[in-house]
């Protein structure tokens, strides 16, 4: 039993180390994860490393190649856009499903979070703004009775965030700068529309529609920002895979 616990603990440690390295771009997409090398570096056996890699594979962060073994998942902008579409569909349905369980107390919490987001935007406090934006949707997700749906949505959001880090490493600053404060205001406005729909017990189809649009709006903004960036870089650097 103690041996099993120790192995699980090592597997968790390795999992956290590898995931952190992937998310912090210490490992590039398609880079090999050599199990022997990792075992020597971390001073542990190959078993917990293989188990950690299997977890990362289940999350879509690692792929197995027939020729090279485990590699950091190759990612593309198209993959990020596709994942965002999946999140939009799940988010819309989850919000509509949660609507009957959202009462005055939840509405008050959502309004407070949106107010905090506005203050963070005015102060140009991006970390707080992002944190509050996530909290806003988590309050709604918590009221969704379909826990499998909520878990699937949470997993899709996590995968999308990771792909976003890997794909937009160089352009992230440009995108944030381009989207700017007006985009933040638009997000807050969209939240207000969702809150009003929930408070007024709007039809599920309307709640689902406005929530899905709220998720997809940033996608269109990012596409346009990347298209402008590609034009500024000129034809010699146009092979960036910017969607049409």
Secondary structure, DSSP 8 states (H G I E B T S, - for coil): -HHHHHHHHHHHHHHHHHHHHHHTTSS-TT-B--HHHHHHHHTS-HHHHHHHHHHHHHTTSEEEETTTEEEE----HHHHHHHHHHHHHHHHHHHHHHGGG--HHHHHHHHHHHHHHHHHHHTT-HHHHHHHHHHHHHHHHTT-S-HHHHHHHHHHHHHHHHHHHHHSTTTHHHHHHHHHHHHHHHHHHHHHHHHHHHHTT--HHHHHHHHHHHHHHHHHHHHHHHHHHHHHH-GGG--S----
